[in-house]
């Protein structure tokens, strides 16, 4: 019986880790595109006036579409495997993201084949088109964005674990929505501003004004705030599936042990 439970735990961590890593890496790759949430929903622009200088709409990175999956997966790993589980998955993900960008740096520097350029020299409207430039432009991201994203991701994950487990000590095994949503809202407050500050204030060329960093950060955070609340039912669904898979008693024991070993931030 113990061997069977241990096997289930390993399979569960492998599955959750795979979902976490896949979505985190893909979000980094597709994040270069900025999309209009209002236009995508056939709505009028928000035209939010912040600080008297910036009129902002809900223009978000495409990575924001799947990043909520990372929120949910983090909270589930946190619940059953604690700080150690989240930390291991986080460091592995950071290493793989760095690897992906190193591979991209190599392949985008390769000389394109002449026939490939020739068969893709015009777009669908008949306009001149440089596919190699487009390929490089899409896949390569600025150093500031990469550094800012990785630092914000790591700090956000550690803060999420810490707040989650602190709330669990207050709520016990009940009120999953409070510790999951609360930890996500606090950690993403840090993440939303750190990545912008590093990428566009420190490394920006030219650097963004500080007020613009704050204004854009608020818009990004508002989106994450709403999504974290909307996705709460999916979190409960995930917990129910895992409890049935492991067995209610074993699942509760795992969560209790994870909480006992997750007292510190790092």
Secondary structure as UniProt FT lines:
FT   HELIX           2..30
FT   TURN            31..32
FT   STRAND          34..36
FT   HELIX           37..40
FT   TURN            41..42
FT   STRAND          48..50
FT   TURN            51..53
FT   STRAND          54..56
FT   STRAND          59..61
FT   TURN            62..63
FT   HELIX           64..107
FT   TURN            108..109
FT   HELIX           114..119
FT   TURN            124..125
FT   HELIX           131..139
FT   HELIX           143..171
FT   TURN            172..173
FT   HELIX           176..196
FT   HELIX           197..202
FT   TURN            205..206
FT   HELIX           210..230
FT   HELIX           232..246
FT   HELIX           248..260
//
